[in-house]
């Protein structure tokens, strides 16, 4: 039985290449290439080119979107960092008049009376603790006596002729300046020298 199946299979297979070609040519399911099929190929190629262009546009759009998201993330991180860094800005500004008052109290207590001396020492200690506490939070005091006048850091209250101090230099400070993390929160109020007249 197995031998008979092999012979039937062999009978169905063509013996030569020409017979195989003739069998394909005689087969009605194979359609010859026509002009219409060529047009379909051109249409498909055009659609493929359009699809590839669309893919390239979408990839470029995705890259731009990713870059924009990175920029937004970076800006948000910088905003958060600035918020942490300068959160004490208003709070420090509210405390600066207290420092000014303590400094004025020390200046006003010039008497040699024993009670006044003890009071002045207590105020000096309080002022030192206060300034040290502000320093721990990066609030720095600026006393620009003798420095060149800088409009970014100083607020000129008046200009006075003084031959001992070079022109446009700070000769007296009415109120000290302060900065928080390197950013000015209050300029120093100063008297500036005009130099010799």
HELIX and SHEET records of a PDB file:
HELIX    1   1 UNK A    2  UNK A   12  1                                  11    
HELIX    2   2 UNK A   17  UNK A   26  1                                  10    
HELIX    3   3 UNK A   35  UNK A   85  1                                  51    
HELIX    4   4 UNK A   89  UNK A  108  1                                  20    
HELIX    5   5 UNK A  114  UNK A  136  1                                  23    
SHEET    1   A 3 UNK A 139  UNK A 142  0                                        
SHEET    2   A 3 UNK A 177  UNK A 180 -1                                        
SHEET    3   A 3 UNK A 183  UNK A 186 -1                                        
SHEET    1   B 3 UNK A 154  UNK A 161  0                                        
SHEET    2   B 3 UNK A 188  UNK A 195  1                                        
SHEET    3   B 3 UNK A 170  UNK A 175 -1                                        
END                                                                             
